[in-house]
Amino acid sequence: MVILIAILISLIYPSSFNWVLDEFMGVNLINILLGLIIFAMGTTLKLDNFLNVFKSPKEILIGVSIQYFIMPLISFALATLFSLDLGLTVGLILVGTVPGGTASDLITFLAKGDLALSVSLTAVSTLISPILTPIITLLLIGSTISFSPVDMFISIFQIVIIPIAMGLFLNYRFPKFCEKLNDFLPALSSIVIATIVAGVIGANKEAIISSSLIIIVVIILQYSLGTLLGFVLAYLSGVNTKQMITIAIEIAFQNSGLSTSLAKTHFPDLTLATVPGALYSVWQNFAGSILAYIFTRYFNNDV
């Protein structure tokens, strides 16, 4: 609801969120806002969430492999199939190559999936994103447009790893404080994401309207195919029903805020590159409740 209100305001008054795309002391404000969300995520994590890779190596390996193999390929295939503009192509690829988003944990809980696995998958995929996201992005679009994967690595490290480490440390030293803080973090994260989305949509209002049908169809397909293939491949891997549901949700829910931030930082001349991440954020939050209902209603989650 917060995101929809912010989008409505940005469409009526496009300049109201322009400040989101500005810089503060030489740093993109989007990066600062996203770092705040990642920090909030870090305060909800414990070291066990990362060590779970040794306790459930099969499920973690399956989830992370699908995350960084299937989603990028889906993105590339859709961009090619629909002959997207270069900016939209770059943005769509980035949506596919970033790690899973924290919203997947809430949807997994609502869908009665394996919440512990979901949290660990998000944590692990985020931890390795500074390496895999630049490499996979380079492989997919490196021949089309020039960018520095090393600079992208540094950006992700600054935006993701440092805030997570700070959040983990705070949770380790002051667990009771973080437990109280967590009551407010979902609302804070929603407001920050809504602000980022509104800023991107407001700045690109005319371009989005002119190409809205195509990019919206592509975003819906990207999300749907990610969910479907995640579930099917998890099923073929022999995991149980709860874990299949969890992996499917984890694959579909991307850290779209990070993709928008990377697009703004590393492809500043391609203004439309920020659009797919913003639209994906809107869609995945809207479709998440539907997905949770489908899994709860039509699948046996007691396995």
C-alpha positions as CSV (number, residue, x, y, z in Angstrom):
1,M,0.0,0.0,0.0
2,V,2.8,2.4,0.9
3,I,4.5,1.7,-2.5
4,L,1.3,2.3,-4.4
5,I,0.7,5.6,-2.6
6,A,4.2,6.7,-3.4
7,I,3.9,5.8,-7.0
8,L,0.6,7.6,-7.3
9,I,2.2,10.8,-5.9
10,S,5.2,10.4,-8.2
11,L,2.9,10.1,-11.3
12,I,0.8,13.2,-10.3
13,Y,3.8,15.2,-9.1
14,P,6.8,13.7,-10.8
15,S,9.3,16.2,-9.3
16,S,8.3,15.5,-5.7
17,F,10.8,12.6,-5.4
18,N,13.5,13.9,-7.7
19,W,15.9,14.3,-4.7
20,V,16.2,10.5,-4.5
21,L,18.3,10.5,-7.6
22,D,20.6,13.3,-6.3
23,E,24.0,12.9,-4.5
24,F,25.0,13.5,-1.0
25,M,28.7,14.2,-0.5
26,G,29.4,12.6,-3.8
27,V,27.4,9.4,-3.0
28,N,24.1,8.5,-4.8
29,L,21.3,8.9,-2.3
30,I,19.8,5.6,-3.6
31,N,22.9,3.8,-2.4
32,I,22.6,5.4,1.1
33,L,18.9,4.5,1.3
34,L,19.5,0.9,0.1
35,G,22.4,0.6,2.6
36,L,19.9,1.5,5.3
37,I,17.6,-1.3,4.3
38,I,20.5,-3.8,4.1
39,F,21.7,-2.7,7.6
40,A,18.1,-3.3,8.9
41,M,18.3,-6.8,7.3
42,G,21.6,-7.4,9.0
43,T,20.1,-6.7,12.5
44,T,17.7,-9.6,11.9
45,L,20.4,-12.1,11.1
46,K,22.7,-14.3,13.2
47,L,25.8,-16.1,12.3
48,D,23.8,-19.4,12.2
49,N,22.0,-18.1,9.1
50,F,25.3,-18.2,7.2
51,L,26.6,-21.4,8.9
52,N,23.4,-23.1,7.8
53,V,25.1,-23.8,4.5
54,F,27.0,-26.5,6.3
55,K,23.9,-27.9,8.0
56,S,21.8,-27.9,4.9
57,P,24.3,-27.9,2.0
58,K,22.1,-29.5,-0.6
59,E,19.1,-27.1,-0.2
60,I,21.4,-24.0,0.0
61,L,23.4,-25.1,-3.1
62,I,20.2,-25.8,-5.1
63,G,18.6,-22.5,-4.1
64,V,21.7,-20.4,-4.8
65,S,22.5,-22.2,-8.0
66,I,19.0,-21.5,-9.4
67,Q,19.2,-17.9,-8.1
68,Y,22.3,-17.1,-10.0
69,F,21.8,-19.3,-13.1
70,I,18.1,-19.4,-13.9
71,M,17.1,-15.8,-13.1
72,P,19.9,-14.2,-15.2
73,L,19.1,-16.5,-18.1
74,I,15.4,-15.7,-17.9
75,S,16.2,-12.0,-17.9
76,F,18.5,-12.3,-20.9
77,A,16.0,-14.4,-22.8
78,L,13.1,-12.0,-22.2
79,A,15.2,-8.9,-23.1
80,T,16.2,-10.6,-26.4
81,L,12.7,-11.9,-27.2
82,F,11.1,-8.6,-26.7
83,S,13.9,-6.6,-28.3
84,L,14.1,-4.2,-25.4
85,D,15.8,-0.8,-25.4
86,L,19.4,-1.0,-24.2
87,G,18.6,0.8,-21.0
88,L,15.7,-1.6,-20.2
89,T,17.9,-4.6,-21.1
90,V,20.6,-3.6,-18.7
91,G,18.1,-2.9,-16.0
92,L,16.3,-6.3,-16.5
93,I,19.7,-8.1,-16.5
94,L,20.6,-6.5,-13.2
95,V,17.3,-7.6,-11.7
96,G,18.2,-11.1,-12.7
97,T,21.8,-11.0,-11.4
98,V,21.2,-9.5,-7.9
99,P,20.6,-11.7,-4.8
100,G,17.3,-12.5,-3.3
101,G,15.3,-9.9,-1.5
102,T,14.3,-9.8,2.2
103,A,10.6,-9.8,1.3
104,S,11.0,-13.5,0.4
105,D,11.2,-14.3,4.1
106,L,7.8,-12.8,4.9
107,I,6.1,-14.5,1.9
108,T,7.7,-17.8,2.8
109,F,6.3,-17.4,6.3
110,L,2.8,-16.7,4.9
111,A,3.1,-19.6,2.5
112,K,4.1,-21.9,5.4
113,G,7.4,-22.7,3.8
114,D,10.8,-23.4,5.4
115,L,11.5,-20.0,7.0
116,A,14.9,-20.9,8.3
117,L,16.0,-22.0,4.8
118,S,14.6,-18.8,3.3
119,V,16.6,-16.6,5.7
120,S,19.7,-18.6,5.1
121,L,19.3,-18.4,1.3
122,T,18.8,-14.7,1.4
123,A,21.9,-14.3,3.6
124,V,24.1,-16.6,1.6
125,S,23.1,-15.2,-1.8
126,T,23.6,-11.7,-0.5
127,L,27.0,-12.5,0.9
128,I,28.3,-13.9,-2.4
129,S,26.7,-11.2,-4.6
130,P,29.7,-8.9,-4.8
131,I,31.5,-11.6,-6.8
132,L,28.7,-13.3,-8.8
133,T,26.6,-10.3,-9.7
134,P,29.4,-8.4,-11.6
135,I,30.7,-11.6,-13.2
136,I,27.3,-12.8,-14.5
137,T,26.4,-9.3,-15.6
138,L,29.6,-9.0,-17.5
139,L,29.0,-12.3,-19.2
140,L,25.5,-11.4,-20.3
141,I,26.0,-7.7,-21.4
142,G,29.7,-7.1,-21.4
143,S,29.9,-7.3,-25.2
144,T,27.1,-4.8,-25.6
145,I,28.0,-2.1,-23.2
146,S,31.2,-1.3,-21.3
147,F,31.3,-1.2,-17.5
148,S,33.8,-2.1,-14.8
149,P,33.0,-5.3,-12.9
150,V,35.6,-4.3,-10.4
151,D,33.8,-1.0,-9.7
152,M,30.6,-2.9,-9.4
153,F,32.2,-5.3,-6.9
154,I,33.3,-2.3,-4.8
155,S,29.8,-0.8,-5.0
156,I,28.1,-4.0,-3.9
157,F,30.6,-4.5,-1.1
158,Q,29.9,-1.0,0.2
159,I,26.2,-1.1,-0.2
160,V,25.6,-4.7,1.0
161,I,28.5,-6.3,2.9
162,I,29.5,-3.4,5.2
163,P,25.8,-2.6,6.3
164,I,25.1,-6.3,6.8
165,A,28.3,-6.7,8.9
166,M,27.3,-3.7,11.0
167,G,23.8,-5.1,11.5
168,L,25.2,-8.5,12.5
169,F,27.6,-6.9,14.9
170,L,24.8,-4.8,16.5
171,N,22.6,-7.9,16.8
172,Y,25.5,-9.8,18.4
173,R,26.3,-7.2,20.9
174,F,22.7,-5.9,21.6
175,P,20.3,-8.7,20.8
176,K,17.5,-7.4,23.0
177,F,17.7,-3.9,21.4
178,C,17.6,-5.4,17.9
179,E,14.6,-7.6,18.8
180,K,12.7,-4.4,19.8
181,L,14.1,-2.6,16.7
182,N,12.8,-5.3,14.4
183,D,9.2,-4.4,15.2
184,F,9.7,-1.2,13.3
185,L,12.1,-2.4,10.5
186,P,9.5,-3.8,8.1
187,A,7.7,-0.5,8.0
188,L,11.0,1.4,7.6
189,S,12.1,-0.8,4.8
190,S,8.7,-0.4,3.0
191,I,8.9,3.4,3.3
192,V,12.5,3.5,1.9
193,I,11.8,1.1,-1.0
194,A,8.6,3.1,-1.8
195,T,10.7,6.3,-1.8
196,I,13.3,4.8,-4.2
197,V,10.6,3.4,-6.5
198,A,8.7,6.7,-6.6
199,G,11.9,8.6,-7.4
200,V,12.7,6.4,-10.3
201,I,9.2,6.3,-11.7
202,G,8.7,10.1,-11.3
203,A,12.0,10.8,-13.2
204,N,11.1,8.5,-16.0
205,K,7.3,9.0,-16.1
206,E,7.0,9.8,-19.8
207,A,9.3,6.9,-20.9
208,I,7.5,4.5,-18.7
209,I,4.1,5.5,-20.0
210,S,5.3,5.1,-23.6
211,S,6.7,1.6,-23.1
212,S,4.7,0.6,-20.1
213,L,2.8,-2.3,-21.6
214,I,5.9,-4.1,-22.9
215,I,8.0,-3.7,-19.8
216,I,5.2,-4.6,-17.5
217,V,4.5,-7.8,-19.4
218,V,8.2,-8.6,-19.3
219,I,8.4,-8.0,-15.5
220,I,5.4,-10.2,-14.9
221,L,6.9,-13.0,-17.1
222,Q,10.3,-12.7,-15.3
223,Y,8.7,-13.1,-11.9
224,S,6.3,-15.9,-13.0
225,L,9.0,-17.9,-14.8
226,G,11.4,-17.5,-11.9
227,T,8.7,-18.9,-9.5
228,L,7.7,-21.7,-11.8
229,L,11.2,-22.8,-12.8
230,G,12.4,-22.5,-9.2
231,F,9.6,-24.8,-8.0
232,V,10.1,-27.3,-10.8
233,L,13.9,-27.5,-10.5
234,A,13.6,-27.8,-6.7
235,Y,11.1,-30.6,-7.2
236,L,13.5,-32.4,-9.6
237,S,16.3,-32.0,-7.0
238,G,14.3,-34.1,-4.5
239,V,13.8,-31.6,-1.7
240,N,10.5,-31.7,0.3
241,T,7.4,-29.6,-0.3
242,K,8.2,-26.8,2.2
243,Q,11.7,-26.5,0.7
244,M,10.3,-26.4,-2.9
245,I,8.0,-23.6,-1.9
246,T,10.8,-21.7,-0.2
247,I,13.2,-22.0,-3.1
248,A,10.5,-20.9,-5.6
249,I,9.7,-17.8,-3.6
250,E,13.4,-17.0,-3.0
251,I,14.1,-17.2,-6.7
252,A,11.2,-14.9,-7.6
253,F,11.9,-12.3,-5.0
254,Q,14.9,-10.2,-6.1
255,N,16.8,-7.4,-4.3
256,S,15.3,-5.0,-6.9
257,G,16.5,-2.0,-4.9
258,L,20.1,-3.1,-5.4
259,S,19.5,-3.5,-9.1
260,T,18.2,0.0,-9.3
261,S,21.2,1.3,-7.3
262,L,23.7,-0.5,-9.5
263,A,21.9,0.8,-12.7
264,K,22.1,4.4,-11.4
265,T,25.7,4.1,-10.3
266,H,27.3,2.2,-13.2
267,F,25.0,3.1,-16.1
268,P,24.2,6.8,-15.5
269,D,23.7,7.5,-19.2
270,L,21.0,4.9,-19.5
271,T,18.2,6.5,-17.5
272,L,15.8,3.7,-18.3
273,A,18.1,1.1,-16.7
274,T,16.7,2.0,-13.3
275,V,13.1,1.3,-14.4
276,P,12.9,-2.5,-14.4
277,G,14.1,-2.7,-10.8
278,A,11.5,-0.2,-9.7
279,L,8.7,-1.9,-11.5
280,Y,9.9,-5.3,-10.3
281,S,9.7,-4.1,-6.8
282,V,6.1,-3.0,-7.2
283,W,5.1,-6.3,-8.9
284,Q,6.8,-8.7,-6.5
285,N,5.2,-7.0,-3.5
286,F,1.8,-7.1,-5.1
287,A,2.1,-10.6,-6.4
288,G,3.7,-12.0,-3.2
289,S,0.4,-12.3,-1.3
290,I,-1.2,-14.1,-4.3
291,L,1.8,-16.5,-4.5
292,A,1.5,-17.2,-0.8
293,Y,-2.2,-17.9,-1.1
294,I,-1.6,-20.3,-4.0
295,F,1.1,-22.3,-2.2
296,T,-1.0,-22.4,1.0
297,R,-4.2,-23.3,-0.7
298,Y,-3.1,-25.9,-3.3
299,F,0.0,-27.5,-1.9
300,N,0.5,-29.8,1.1
301,N,2.8,-27.9,3.4
302,D,2.8,-30.4,6.1
303,V,5.4,-32.6,4.4
